[in-house]
Amino acid sequence: APDEDELRAHFDDHFLTLVPPATLAGQLTQVAGQLGAPLTVSRETPRSVRAQLDGLAVEAAAQAEPPHRLTALRMYRLGAQVSDPRLAMPPSRASGQVPAAAATVAAESFAELGLPGLVMAGPASTVLANAGDGGPWSVAWGWADLDRGEALHGRHRFPAYSITKLITATAVLRLAADGRLGLDDPASQHLRTIRLADGTVTVRELLSHTAGVASPDGLFGPTVPSLAEVTGPVLACPGPRGTFRYSNGGYAALGALISDITERPYPRAAAELVLGPLGMTSSSFPDRWPDQNAVTGYTLADDGSFRPVEAQVCVVPAAGGLWATAADLVRFGQGWAGLLPGGLAREALRPHADRDPDGAQIGRSEEHTSELQSHHD
């Protein structure tokens, strides 16, 4: 197996903050016997490729600058490797006015990727919205639960994992818009249930992953305990300030900050600040795997059959605890900016970190626009 130095010669630093070297080495080891097979390229650009390799689909992208280290790599089994008889005649269900092209993509993707189930959703057309039917459309293929023979539909919820961070960030920005915090306030000024080892870390740095906050070792469990049980009473800040390092710990701190300011548990506060105003009525932060309208998770075994995985949820709700329908995620994508003043919504989309020539992310947290200063000072 490659050691960390060898991996860093081939993968950029940002990729290895998302997929730690030990995890990546383990994943490569699992497919080591297939890596010597001929590579059949189906699509390529100067910096990306999509290909097949001995029953595996491979998608990769590289840096523009030499030595062209990889910035992305995904390998997964092709649908042709699936032999589970329960997928022989998958059902399909649609809701709303599904564009013909989207229905075709959903059907083709379901067959190609070899999934138990797939849902696509999108916004209604302008014409339909003006006619009063502006809800998102959705199309579902396959099964929510194979053993029960439960067909997948648009009302089923999936764990949204790190998309949750967008909900958390929007909730923080709503508090900023209401004057209940400033983006350049020390986060410790607002924290009571846990605290940061570095009391000078700002809210802005937590939002932009430039605070150097350590992430919890374990992110999944059968139930959600108290945050202090997961992180301890003090969150360590060993990383460099101002440098992008993807941080579940930083968003754990933001969840605590939201809870402490609103005097509500994070799930309730996030629902009141974001989910409710956007009509995301099928979304929530369950403290265990939901019983109703929830998909079952599977892994593909070597014999081509699907086997259920252990029912675990993210133990840091603010970092990865959202469960949502595809249509609710469309509602969020369409509506989050409308919850904020225009200047603050633009600030949310402004880059706060630059990529240096070696691939690291260098923060620009010292740069504040005058527009933002007028909002929050």
Contacts in CASP RR format, 6 or more apart in sequence:
PFRMAT RR
TARGET T0000
AUTHOR 0000-0000-0000
METHOD contacts of the structure
MODEL  1
APDEDELRAHFDDHFLTLVPPATLAGQLTQVAGQLGAPLTVSRETPRSVR
AQLDGLAVEAAAQAEPPHRLTALRMYRLGAQVSDPRLAMPPSRASGQVPA
AAATVAAESFAELGLPGLVMAGPASTVLANAGDGGPWSVAWGWADLDRGE
ALHGRHRFPAYSITKLITATAVLRLAADGRLGLDDPASQHLRTIRLADGT
VTVRELLSHTAGVASPDGLFGPTVPSLAEVTGPVLACPGPRGTFRYSNGG
YAALGALISDITERPYPRAAAELVLGPLGMTSSSFPDRWPDQNAVTGYTL
ADDGSFRPVEAQVCVVPAAGGLWATAADLVRFGQGWAGLLPGGLAREALR
PHADRDPDGAQIGRSEEHTSELQSHHD
1 25 0 8 1.000
1 26 0 8 1.000
1 28 0 8 1.000
1 29 0 8 1.000
2 10 0 8 1.000
2 25 0 8 1.000
2 28 0 8 1.000
3 21 0 8 1.000
3 25 0 8 1.000
4 21 0 8 1.000
4 22 0 8 1.000
7 16 0 8 1.000
7 21 0 8 1.000
7 24 0 8 1.000
7 25 0 8 1.000
8 16 0 8 1.000
8 21 0 8 1.000
9 67 0 8 1.000
9 69 0 8 1.000
10 69 0 8 1.000
10 70 0 8 1.000
11 24 0 8 1.000
11 69 0 8 1.000
11 70 0 8 1.000
11 71 0 8 1.000
11 73 0 8 1.000
12 63 0 8 1.000
12 69 0 8 1.000
12 70 0 8 1.000
12 71 0 8 1.000
12 359 0 8 1.000
13 358 0 8 1.000
13 359 0 8 1.000
13 360 0 8 1.000
14 71 0 8 1.000
14 244 0 8 1.000
14 246 0 8 1.000
14 355 0 8 1.000
14 359 0 8 1.000
14 360 0 8 1.000
14 361 0 8 1.000
15 70 0 8 1.000
15 71 0 8 1.000
15 72 0 8 1.000
15 73 0 8 1.000
16 24 0 8 1.000
17 244 0 8 1.000
17 245 0 8 1.000
17 246 0 8 1.000
18 246 0 8 1.000
19 27 0 8 1.000
27 75 0 8 1.000
28 35 0 8 1.000
31 56 0 8 1.000
31 75 0 8 1.000
34 53 0 8 1.000
34 54 0 8 1.000
34 55 0 8 1.000
34 56 0 8 1.000
35 53 0 8 1.000
36 53 0 8 1.000
36 54 0 8 1.000
37 53 0 8 1.000
37 54 0 8 1.000
38 53 0 8 1.000
39 51 0 8 1.000
39 52 0 8 1.000
39 53 0 8 1.000
39 58 0 8 1.000
40 51 0 8 1.000
40 52 0 8 1.000
40 53 0 8 1.000
41 49 0 8 1.000
41 50 0 8 1.000
41 51 0 8 1.000
42 50 0 8 1.000
42 51 0 8 1.000
42 52 0 8 1.000
43 49 0 8 1.000
43 50 0 8 1.000
44 50 0 8 1.000
44 51 0 8 1.000
47 61 0 8 1.000
47 62 0 8 1.000
47 63 0 8 1.000
47 64 0 8 1.000
47 68 0 8 1.000
48 59 0 8 1.000
48 60 0 8 1.000
48 61 0 8 1.000
48 62 0 8 1.000
48 72 0 8 1.000
49 58 0 8 1.000
49 59 0 8 1.000
49 60 0 8 1.000
49 61 0 8 1.000
50 57 0 8 1.000
50 58 0 8 1.000
50 59 0 8 1.000
51 57 0 8 1.000
51 58 0 8 1.000
52 58 0 8 1.000
52 78 0 8 1.000
53 75 0 8 1.000
55 77 0 8 1.000
55 78 0 8 1.000
55 80 0 8 1.000
55 81 0 8 1.000
56 75 0 8 1.000
56 76 0 8 1.000
56 77 0 8 1.000
56 78 0 8 1.000
57 74 0 8 1.000
57 75 0 8 1.000
57 76 0 8 1.000
57 77 0 8 1.000
57 78 0 8 1.000
57 112 0 8 1.000
57 113 0 8 1.000
58 73 0 8 1.000
58 74 0 8 1.000
58 75 0 8 1.000
59 72 0 8 1.000
59 73 0 8 1.000
59 74 0 8 1.000
59 75 0 8 1.000
60 70 0 8 1.000
60 72 0 8 1.000
60 73 0 8 1.000
60 74 0 8 1.000
61 70 0 8 1.000
61 71 0 8 1.000
61 72 0 8 1.000
62 68 0 8 1.000
62 69 0 8 1.000
62 70 0 8 1.000
62 71 0 8 1.000
63 69 0 8 1.000
63 70 0 8 1.000
63 71 0 8 1.000
63 359 0 8 1.000
65 357 0 8 1.000
69 359 0 8 1.000
76 113 0 8 1.000
77 114 0 8 1.000
77 300 0 8 1.000
78 112 0 8 1.000
78 113 0 8 1.000
78 114 0 8 1.000
79 111 0 8 1.000
79 112 0 8 1.000
79 113 0 8 1.000
79 114 0 8 1.000
81 114 0 8 1.000
81 300 0 8 1.000
81 304 0 8 1.000
82 114 0 8 1.000
82 300 0 8 1.000
82 304 0 8 1.000
82 306 0 8 1.000
83 303 0 8 1.000
83 304 0 8 1.000
83 305 0 8 1.000
84 146 0 8 1.000
84 304 0 8 1.000
84 305 0 8 1.000
84 306 0 8 1.000
86 143 0 8 1.000
86 146 0 8 1.000
86 149 0 8 1.000
86 306 0 8 1.000
87 114 0 8 1.000
87 116 0 8 1.000
87 142 0 8 1.000
87 143 0 8 1.000
87 146 0 8 1.000
87 306 0 8 1.000
90 110 0 8 1.000
90 117 0 8 1.000
90 141 0 8 1.000
90 142 0 8 1.000
90 143 0 8 1.000
91 141 0 8 1.000
91 142 0 8 1.000
91 143 0 8 1.000
91 151 0 8 1.000
91 152 0 8 1.000
92 107 0 8 1.000
92 139 0 8 1.000
92 140 0 8 1.000
92 141 0 8 1.000
92 142 0 8 1.000
93 139 0 8 1.000
93 140 0 8 1.000
93 151 0 8 1.000
93 152 0 8 1.000
93 153 0 8 1.000
93 154 0 8 1.000
94 103 0 8 1.000
94 137 0 8 1.000
94 138 0 8 1.000
94 139 0 8 1.000
94 140 0 8 1.000
95 137 0 8 1.000
95 138 0 8 1.000
95 139 0 8 1.000
95 153 0 8 1.000
95 154 0 8 1.000
95 327 0 8 1.000
96 124 0 8 1.000
96 133 0 8 1.000
96 135 0 8 1.000
96 137 0 8 1.000
96 138 0 8 1.000
97 124 0 8 1.000
97 125 0 8 1.000
97 128 0 8 1.000
97 133 0 8 1.000
97 137 0 8 1.000
98 137 0 8 1.000
98 138 0 8 1.000
98 139 0 8 1.000
99 137 0 8 1.000
102 120 0 8 1.000
102 122 0 8 1.000
102 137 0 8 1.000
102 139 0 8 1.000
103 139 0 8 1.000
105 120 0 8 1.000
106 118 0 8 1.000
106 120 0 8 1.000
106 139 0 8 1.000
106 141 0 8 1.000
107 141 0 8 1.000
109 118 0 8 1.000
109 120 0 8 1.000
110 117 0 8 1.000
110 118 0 8 1.000
110 141 0 8 1.000
110 142 0 8 1.000
114 300 0 8 1.000
115 142 0 8 1.000
116 142 0 8 1.000
116 143 0 8 1.000
116 146 0 8 1.000
116 296 0 8 1.000
116 297 0 8 1.000
116 298 0 8 1.000
116 306 0 8 1.000
117 140 0 8 1.000
117 141 0 8 1.000
117 142 0 8 1.000
117 143 0 8 1.000
117 144 0 8 1.000
117 152 0 8 1.000
117 295 0 8 1.000
118 140 0 8 1.000
118 141 0 8 1.000
118 142 0 8 1.000
118 152 0 8 1.000
119 138 0 8 1.000
119 139 0 8 1.000
119 140 0 8 1.000
119 141 0 8 1.000
119 152 0 8 1.000
119 154 0 8 1.000
119 156 0 8 1.000
119 158 0 8 1.000
119 325 0 8 1.000
119 326 0 8 1.000
120 138 0 8 1.000
120 139 0 8 1.000
120 326 0 8 1.000
121 136 0 8 1.000
121 137 0 8 1.000
121 138 0 8 1.000
121 139 0 8 1.000
121 154 0 8 1.000
121 325 0 8 1.000
121 326 0 8 1.000
121 327 0 8 1.000
121 329 0 8 1.000
121 330 0 8 1.000
122 136 0 8 1.000
122 137 0 8 1.000
122 138 0 8 1.000
122 326 0 8 1.000
122 327 0 8 1.000
122 330 0 8 1.000
123 129 0 8 1.000
123 134 0 8 1.000
123 135 0 8 1.000
123 136 0 8 1.000
123 137 0 8 1.000
123 330 0 8 1.000
123 334 0 8 1.000
124 133 0 8 1.000
124 134 0 8 1.000
124 135 0 8 1.000
124 136 0 8 1.000
124 137 0 8 1.000
128 134 0 8 1.000
128 135 0 8 1.000
129 135 0 8 1.000
135 327 0 8 1.000
136 326 0 8 1.000
136 327 0 8 1.000
136 330 0 8 1.000
136 331 0 8 1.000
137 327 0 8 1.000
138 154 0 8 1.000
138 325 0 8 1.000
138 326 0 8 1.000
138 327 0 8 1.000
140 151 0 8 1.000
140 152 0 8 1.000
140 153 0 8 1.000
140 154 0 8 1.000
140 156 0 8 1.000
141 152 0 8 1.000
142 151 0 8 1.000
142 152 0 8 1.000
143 149 0 8 1.000
143 150 0 8 1.000
143 151 0 8 1.000
143 152 0 8 1.000
144 150 0 8 1.000
144 151 0 8 1.000
144 152 0 8 1.000
144 153 0 8 1.000
144 156 0 8 1.000
144 294 0 8 1.000
144 295 0 8 1.000
144 296 0 8 1.000
145 295 0 8 1.000
145 296 0 8 1.000
146 296 0 8 1.000
146 298 0 8 1.000
146 306 0 8 1.000
147 296 0 8 1.000
147 308 0 8 1.000
152 295 0 8 1.000
154 325 0 8 1.000
154 326 0 8 1.000
154 327 0 8 1.000
155 282 0 8 1.000
155 293 0 8 1.000
155 325 0 8 1.000
156 293 0 8 1.000
156 294 0 8 1.000
156 295 0 8 1.000
156 325 0 8 1.000
157 282 0 8 1.000
157 283 0 8 1.000
157 284 0 8 1.000
157 290 0 8 1.000
157 293 0 8 1.000
157 294 0 8 1.000
157 295 0 8 1.000
157 323 0 8 1.000
157 324 0 8 1.000
157 325 0 8 1.000
158 295 0 8 1.000
158 323 0 8 1.000
158 324 0 8 1.000
158 325 0 8 1.000
158 326 0 8 1.000
159 313 0 8 1.000
159 314 0 8 1.000
159 320 0 8 1.000
159 321 0 8 1.000
159 322 0 8 1.000
159 323 0 8 1.000
160 283 0 8 1.000
160 320 0 8 1.000
160 321 0 8 1.000
160 322 0 8 1.000
160 323 0 8 1.000
160 324 0 8 1.000
160 329 0 8 1.000
161 314 0 8 1.000
161 320 0 8 1.000
161 321 0 8 1.000
161 322 0 8 1.000
162 319 0 8 1.000
162 320 0 8 1.000
163 320 0 8 1.000
163 322 0 8 1.000
163 324 0 8 1.000
163 329 0 8 1.000
164 251 0 8 1.000
164 285 0 8 1.000
164 314 0 8 1.000
164 317 0 8 1.000
164 318 0 8 1.000
164 319 0 8 1.000
164 320 0 8 1.000
164 321 0 8 1.000
164 322 0 8 1.000
165 251 0 8 1.000
165 318 0 8 1.000
165 319 0 8 1.000
165 320 0 8 1.000
166 332 0 8 1.000
166 336 0 8 1.000
167 270 0 8 1.000
167 274 0 8 1.000
167 275 0 8 1.000
167 322 0 8 1.000
167 332 0 8 1.000
168 251 0 8 1.000
168 254 0 8 1.000
168 255 0 8 1.000
168 258 0 8 1.000
168 270 0 8 1.000
168 318 0 8 1.000
168 319 0 8 1.000
169 207 0 8 1.000
169 254 0 8 1.000
169 348 0 8 1.000
170 273 0 8 1.000
170 274 0 8 1.000
170 336 0 8 1.000
170 339 0 8 1.000
170 340 0 8 1.000
170 348 0 8 1.000
171 258 0 8 1.000
171 269 0 8 1.000
171 270 0 8 1.000
171 273 0 8 1.000
171 274 0 8 1.000
172 181 0 8 1.000
172 203 0 8 1.000
172 207 0 8 1.000
172 254 0 8 1.000
172 257 0 8 1.000
172 258 0 8 1.000
173 339 0 8 1.000
173 340 0 8 1.000
173 344 0 8 1.000
173 345 0 8 1.000
173 348 0 8 1.000
174 273 0 8 1.000
174 274 0 8 1.000
174 339 0 8 1.000
174 340 0 8 1.000
175 181 0 8 1.000
175 258 0 8 1.000
175 261 0 8 1.000
175 262 0 8 1.000
175 273 0 8 1.000
176 182 0 8 1.000
176 183 0 8 1.000
176 203 0 8 1.000
176 344 0 8 1.000
176 375 0 8 1.000
176 376 0 8 1.000
177 340 0 8 1.000
177 341 0 8 1.000
177 344 0 8 1.000
177 375 0 8 1.000
179 376 0 8 1.000
180 261 0 8 1.000
181 190 0 8 1.000
181 203 0 8 1.000
181 257 0 8 1.000
181 261 0 8 1.000
182 203 0 8 1.000
182 376 0 8 1.000
183 202 0 8 1.000
183 203 0 8 1.000
183 204 0 8 1.000
183 207 0 8 1.000
183 372 0 8 1.000
183 376 0 8 1.000
184 202 0 8 1.000
184 203 0 8 1.000
184 204 0 8 1.000
184 368 0 8 1.000
184 376 0 8 1.000
185 202 0 8 1.000
185 203 0 8 1.000
186 199 0 8 1.000
186 200 0 8 1.000
186 201 0 8 1.000
186 202 0 8 1.000
187 196 0 8 1.000
187 199 0 8 1.000
187 201 0 8 1.000
187 202 0 8 1.000
187 203 0 8 1.000
187 205 0 8 1.000
187 206 0 8 1.000
187 211 0 8 1.000
187 253 0 8 1.000
187 254 0 8 1.000
187 257 0 8 1.000
188 195 0 8 1.000
188 196 0 8 1.000
188 199 0 8 1.000
188 200 0 8 1.000
188 201 0 8 1.000
190 203 0 8 1.000
190 257 0 8 1.000
190 260 0 8 1.000
190 261 0 8 1.000
191 253 0 8 1.000
191 256 0 8 1.000
191 257 0 8 1.000
191 260 0 8 1.000
192 260 0 8 1.000
193 227 0 8 1.000
193 228 0 8 1.000
193 256 0 8 1.000
193 259 0 8 1.000
193 260 0 8 1.000
194 227 0 8 1.000
194 228 0 8 1.000
194 231 0 8 1.000
194 232 0 8 1.000
194 233 0 8 1.000
194 234 0 8 1.000
194 235 0 8 1.000
194 252 0 8 1.000
194 253 0 8 1.000
194 256 0 8 1.000
195 233 0 8 1.000
195 234 0 8 1.000
195 235 0 8 1.000
196 211 0 8 1.000
196 213 0 8 1.000
196 234 0 8 1.000
196 235 0 8 1.000
196 237 0 8 1.000
196 253 0 8 1.000
197 234 0 8 1.000
197 235 0 8 1.000
197 236 0 8 1.000
197 237 0 8 1.000
198 211 0 8 1.000
198 237 0 8 1.000
198 241 0 8 1.000
201 211 0 8 1.000
201 212 0 8 1.000
201 213 0 8 1.000
201 237 0 8 1.000
201 241 0 8 1.000
202 211 0 8 1.000
202 365 0 8 1.000
203 254 0 8 1.000
203 257 0 8 1.000
204 352 0 8 1.000
204 365 0 8 1.000
205 211 0 8 1.000
205 212 0 8 1.000
205 241 0 8 1.000
205 242 0 8 1.000
205 365 0 8 1.000
206 213 0 8 1.000
206 247 0 8 1.000
206 250 0 8 1.000
206 251 0 8 1.000
206 253 0 8 1.000
206 254 0 8 1.000
206 257 0 8 1.000
207 254 0 8 1.000
207 352 0 8 1.000
208 244 0 8 1.000
208 352 0 8 1.000
208 353 0 8 1.000
208 363 0 8 1.000
208 365 0 8 1.000
209 244 0 8 1.000
209 245 0 8 1.000
209 246 0 8 1.000
209 247 0 8 1.000
209 250 0 8 1.000
209 353 0 8 1.000
209 361 0 8 1.000
210 241 0 8 1.000
210 242 0 8 1.000
210 243 0 8 1.000
210 244 0 8 1.000
210 245 0 8 1.000
210 352 0 8 1.000
210 353 0 8 1.000
210 361 0 8 1.000
210 363 0 8 1.000
210 365 0 8 1.000
211 237 0 8 1.000
211 241 0 8 1.000
211 242 0 8 1.000
211 247 0 8 1.000
211 250 0 8 1.000
212 237 0 8 1.000
212 238 0 8 1.000
212 239 0 8 1.000
212 240 0 8 1.000
212 241 0 8 1.000
212 242 0 8 1.000
212 243 0 8 1.000
212 245 0 8 1.000
212 247 0 8 1.000
212 250 0 8 1.000
213 235 0 8 1.000
213 236 0 8 1.000
213 237 0 8 1.000
213 239 0 8 1.000
213 247 0 8 1.000
213 249 0 8 1.000
213 250 0 8 1.000
213 253 0 8 1.000
214 235 0 8 1.000
214 236 0 8 1.000
214 237 0 8 1.000
214 238 0 8 1.000
214 239 0 8 1.000
214 247 0 8 1.000
214 249 0 8 1.000
215 247 0 8 1.000
215 248 0 8 1.000
215 249 0 8 1.000
215 250 0 8 1.000
215 252 0 8 1.000
216 230 0 8 1.000
216 231 0 8 1.000
216 248 0 8 1.000
216 249 0 8 1.000
216 252 0 8 1.000
216 315 0 8 1.000
216 316 0 8 1.000
218 230 0 8 1.000
218 315 0 8 1.000
219 248 0 8 1.000
219 314 0 8 1.000
219 315 0 8 1.000
219 316 0 8 1.000
219 319 0 8 1.000
219 320 0 8 1.000
220 312 0 8 1.000
220 313 0 8 1.000
220 314 0 8 1.000
220 315 0 8 1.000
221 312 0 8 1.000
221 313 0 8 1.000
221 315 0 8 1.000
222 288 0 8 1.000
222 289 0 8 1.000
222 310 0 8 1.000
222 311 0 8 1.000
222 312 0 8 1.000
222 313 0 8 1.000
223 287 0 8 1.000
223 288 0 8 1.000
223 313 0 8 1.000
223 315 0 8 1.000
224 287 0 8 1.000
224 288 0 8 1.000
224 313 0 8 1.000
224 314 0 8 1.000
224 315 0 8 1.000
224 317 0 8 1.000
224 321 0 8 1.000
225 315 0 8 1.000
227 252 0 8 1.000
227 255 0 8 1.000
227 256 0 8 1.000
227 316 0 8 1.000
230 252 0 8 1.000
230 315 0 8 1.000
230 316 0 8 1.000
231 249 0 8 1.000
231 252 0 8 1.000
231 316 0 8 1.000
235 249 0 8 1.000
235 250 0 8 1.000
235 252 0 8 1.000
235 253 0 8 1.000
239 245 0 8 1.000
242 353 0 8 1.000
242 362 0 8 1.000
242 363 0 8 1.000
242 365 0 8 1.000
243 353 0 8 1.000
243 360 0 8 1.000
243 361 0 8 1.000
243 362 0 8 1.000
243 363 0 8 1.000
244 353 0 8 1.000
244 360 0 8 1.000
244 361 0 8 1.000
244 362 0 8 1.000
244 363 0 8 1.000
245 361 0 8 1.000
248 316 0 8 1.000
248 319 0 8 1.000
248 320 0 8 1.000
249 316 0 8 1.000
249 319 0 8 1.000
250 319 0 8 1.000
251 316 0 8 1.000
251 318 0 8 1.000
251 319 0 8 1.000
251 320 0 8 1.000
252 316 0 8 1.000
252 318 0 8 1.000
252 319 0 8 1.000
254 318 0 8 1.000
255 266 0 8 1.000
255 317 0 8 1.000
255 318 0 8 1.000
256 266 0 8 1.000
256 318 0 8 1.000
258 266 0 8 1.000
258 269 0 8 1.000
258 270 0 8 1.000
258 273 0 8 1.000
258 318 0 8 1.000
259 265 0 8 1.000
259 266 0 8 1.000
259 269 0 8 1.000
262 269 0 8 1.000
262 272 0 8 1.000
262 273 0 8 1.000
264 272 0 8 1.000
266 285 0 8 1.000
266 317 0 8 1.000
266 318 0 8 1.000
267 284 0 8 1.000
267 285 0 8 1.000
267 317 0 8 1.000
270 285 0 8 1.000
270 317 0 8 1.000
270 318 0 8 1.000
271 284 0 8 1.000
271 285 0 8 1.000
273 339 0 8 1.000
274 280 0 8 1.000
274 332 0 8 1.000
274 336 0 8 1.000
274 339 0 8 1.000
275 281 0 8 1.000
275 283 0 8 1.000
275 284 0 8 1.000
275 328 0 8 1.000
277 339 0 8 1.000
278 331 0 8 1.000
278 332 0 8 1.000
278 335 0 8 1.000
278 336 0 8 1.000
278 339 0 8 1.000
279 328 0 8 1.000
279 331 0 8 1.000
280 324 0 8 1.000
280 328 0 8 1.000
280 331 0 8 1.000
280 332 0 8 1.000
281 328 0 8 1.000
282 293 0 8 1.000
282 324 0 8 1.000
282 325 0 8 1.000
282 327 0 8 1.000
282 328 0 8 1.000
283 322 0 8 1.000
283 323 0 8 1.000
283 324 0 8 1.000
283 325 0 8 1.000
283 328 0 8 1.000
284 290 0 8 1.000
284 322 0 8 1.000
284 323 0 8 1.000
285 317 0 8 1.000
285 321 0 8 1.000
285 322 0 8 1.000
285 323 0 8 1.000
286 313 0 8 1.000
286 321 0 8 1.000
286 323 0 8 1.000
287 313 0 8 1.000
288 311 0 8 1.000
288 313 0 8 1.000
289 311 0 8 1.000
289 312 0 8 1.000
289 313 0 8 1.000
290 323 0 8 1.000
294 323 0 8 1.000
296 308 0 8 1.000
297 308 0 8 1.000
297 309 0 8 1.000
297 311 0 8 1.000
298 306 0 8 1.000
298 307 0 8 1.000
298 308 0 8 1.000
298 309 0 8 1.000
299 306 0 8 1.000
299 307 0 8 1.000
299 309 0 8 1.000
300 306 0 8 1.000
300 307 0 8 1.000
301 307 0 8 1.000
313 321 0 8 1.000
314 320 0 8 1.000
314 321 0 8 1.000
324 332 0 8 1.000
336 345 0 8 1.000
337 345 0 8 1.000
337 348 0 8 1.000
338 345 0 8 1.000
340 348 0 8 1.000
341 375 0 8 1.000
343 371 0 8 1.000
343 372 0 8 1.000
343 375 0 8 1.000
344 372 0 8 1.000
344 375 0 8 1.000
346 371 0 8 1.000
347 369 0 8 1.000
347 371 0 8 1.000
347 372 0 8 1.000
347 375 0 8 1.000
350 369 0 8 1.000
351 364 0 8 1.000
352 363 0 8 1.000
352 364 0 8 1.000
352 365 0 8 1.000
353 361 0 8 1.000
353 362 0 8 1.000
353 363 0 8 1.000
353 364 0 8 1.000
354 361 0 8 1.000
354 362 0 8 1.000
354 363 0 8 1.000
354 364 0 8 1.000
355 361 0 8 1.000
355 362 0 8 1.000
356 362 0 8 1.000
END
